Amino acid sequence: MSKENQSMAVSLSLRHCNRRTGCKMDMSVFSVAVWMFVCLYASVVGYPNGKVREACTSMVPCHGSSPQLSPEHTIAVNGTEFKPGDSIEVHLSGPDFEGFFIQARDAEHLDSPAVGSFVLADRRRSQLLTCGRTKNSAVSHTSKAKKKDIKVYWVAPGDAPKHVQFLATVVKKYRIFWVKIPGPIVSQPDVLSPTPPLHATTEAMSTSHPVSYISKPFSASSCGIMKFCVRNPTNCDPGSASCFFLSFQQEESSVFIEMSGPSEGYLAFAFSHDQWMGGDDAYLCVNEDHRVHVSTARLKERSHPLLDSENSLEEVSWRLADGLLQCSFRRSIHLPAYKGRFNLDTSYYIFLANGEAGEGGLIYKHHRQPLVTNGLYNVTGLPQDIGGSRAPRLIKAHGALMFVTWITTVSIGVIVARFFKPVWSHSFLLGKELWFQVHRMLMLVTVMLTSISFVLPFVYRGGWSQQAGFHPYLGCAVMALTIFQPLMAGFRPSRHSPRRQLFNWFHWSTGTTARILAVVTMFLGMDLPALDLPDPWDTYAMIGFVAWHVGTDVLLEIHSYCLIRKAEVIEDDRVQILQSLTSAEAEGRLFKQIVLTIYVCGNIVFLVAFLIATNQCQGGHLNDTGLWPADAGCVECQAMQRKQLNLRSHLDACDSMSPTQIFQQIQILHYCFTQCCMFT
């Protein structure tokens, strides 16, 4: 696959799509990490253009699976002897293949660099590559078009070794390939033949482990007792296709790992030193043509994973049934011989993700934002049963600030300025009319909160997000209008200036446009995987807020119109859209104040609902004894709320507790309620 096309393949983000505009978390929606990727380096078929210089040394495609052991393709030459400067025809042939990589090496030191140079016979299907310091020392494909044979010419160098052997890597399709297929040995005149080479691919033999099949679904009964488990949703059954399940069980110097989730595509998890993607130790289970391939990978920043050619996993098993993909394997706690594998006796953040897999095991961007644990955990330490969150804290803060701004400060400020001039015309604050001071204060708060919120996604992403659709573009437009509005207000003409009416129109138009764009932007943002608000609740709630605001606005407009008609102070042909409310409308002062009070309360209800949804945690539970874990906190409190438990029912188990246990649980619950539940 080309580097351009690989940008469409996933990253495991394992760490951060749009349900409304495309898939369910793809735009993708993730969205997760999460964590499954197609490697950018050292791949042969991974580069249809054949520019695979990264594979010069190993000749191994980084496809996350082991090479085949019995070659189907052969290499033939038109001679067995050579002298420096001679040309030898090299012919690779066999069943249809997509990619290839040919080199000549010292037959007595096959790990040495390539020797000699090649000349092409067909430039449409083959191209020259430079490996090391030797120009044109390798040949590869130009496209993934199927081919049956390739012919090139090898030119012997002046410092050629006594014996030269031709080697070829051939890719039939993504996960079916052969590495270093041995070809004929050619020698300089009057030298003895070398020791016969191995006629099998040795790279795969040392890393290939037998695969067995799992007979029944995993069980969560030992979670928190014998196993360290991560589950999403909290307390879900790993036998369900809607449950994402990951468990670790230490057995002497190794850890047995189980992973379960939906069967379409792939599942992946990763260990990370932080809650950001990059420098992580990842593990993938990929459903390819109803077979599961298990592999390890390294995550490098926000890029595709580097799938390992050597597999450090043992006792690999898998199962595909009832809509479930389940895989298990064992790995040693310490793997010093394998670069990129973390020691499992240290604490890490854990990522869990899933996504689609294409033909040949090619993996794409995760469907949803990867699940990330809320803290660092040691999977070989005390067994626990935890959850996590699919929304990063900076993105949660971004969403929360935007909800505060556009549901409360903006909406209330507009209502006050539009309908409360005559109501508060004789009330003053700091030398200015009360309605104006309230309006100005709320708009300044709007500018401040919007500016802070606007910066947070850029800090989190480290730049512009290519995965968020129209949301960031509309967000930039809203930010620009938010800044422009107070700047324009600073040049407001005096009340009796002939330009005042023009200013009123511009001020109203800019504000209205900003509010409409902000609502559209929030609609799109709620469905992005990084925020992960519950669907379709978020859509219905936002529609409800818009209807609430529009309904209040229409009600006050009708009330104002009725007062004007009743007073008959102004003739119909003189009424203007932006005309200040007349003194006759002051008669409805009590009605307007009641409406404003109800409107503010309603806005607060919507705001609290969105804030709770934005800040919801996933994880935490009661253990099998009915007690809270010793590290209970906000996560467990909210989990308890979702289970509709309360303090009274929780303490019903006190009869079976010791006084020390009771005191400990009361302390935990007191902290939980005071630090978390009081807010939510």
Salt bridges, closest charged atoms under 4 A:
GLU72 OE1 - LYS172 NZ 3.91
ASP96 OD1 - LYS148 NZ 2.97
GLU98 OE2 - LYS146 NZ 3.62
ASP106 OD2 - HIS109 ND1 3.42
ASP111 OD1 - LYS180 NZ 3.96
ASP122 OD1 - ARG124 NE 3.44
ASP122 OD2 - ARG125 NE 3.27
ASP149 OD2 - HIS91 NE2 3.17
GLU203 OE2 - LYS180 NZ 3.23
GLU251 OE1 - ARG330 NH2 2.78
GLU258 OE1 - LYS227 NZ 2.97
ASP274 OD1 - ARG15 NH2 2.49
ASP280 OD2 - ARG15 NH2 3.73
ASP281 OD2 - ARG331 NH1 3.47
ASP281 OD1 - ARG341 NH2 2.61
GLU288 OE1 - ARG175 NE 3.02
GLU288 OE1 - HIS293 NE2 3.00
ASP289 OD2 - LYS173 NZ 3.83
ASP308 OD1 - ARG298 NE 3.60
ASP308 OD2 - ARG341 NH1 2.34
GLU315 OE2 - ARG330 NE 2.98
ASP322 OD2 - ARG319 NH2 3.58
ASP345 OD2 - HIS334 NE2 3.07
GLU356 OE2 - HIS367 NE2 3.58
ASP385 OD2 - ARG231 NH2 2.30
ASP385 OD2 - HIS621 NE2 3.58
GLU433 OE1 - ARG495 NH2 3.85
ASP527 OD1 - ARG19 NH2 3.14
ASP527 OD2 - ARG20 NH1 2.35
ASP535 OD2 - ARG19 NE 3.57
ASP535 OD2 - LYS24 NZ 3.88
ASP538 OD2 - ARG19 NH2 3.53
GLU557 OE2 - ARG418 NH2 3.15
ASP572 OD1 - ARG565 NH1 2.06
GLU585 OE1 - LYS592 NZ 3.65
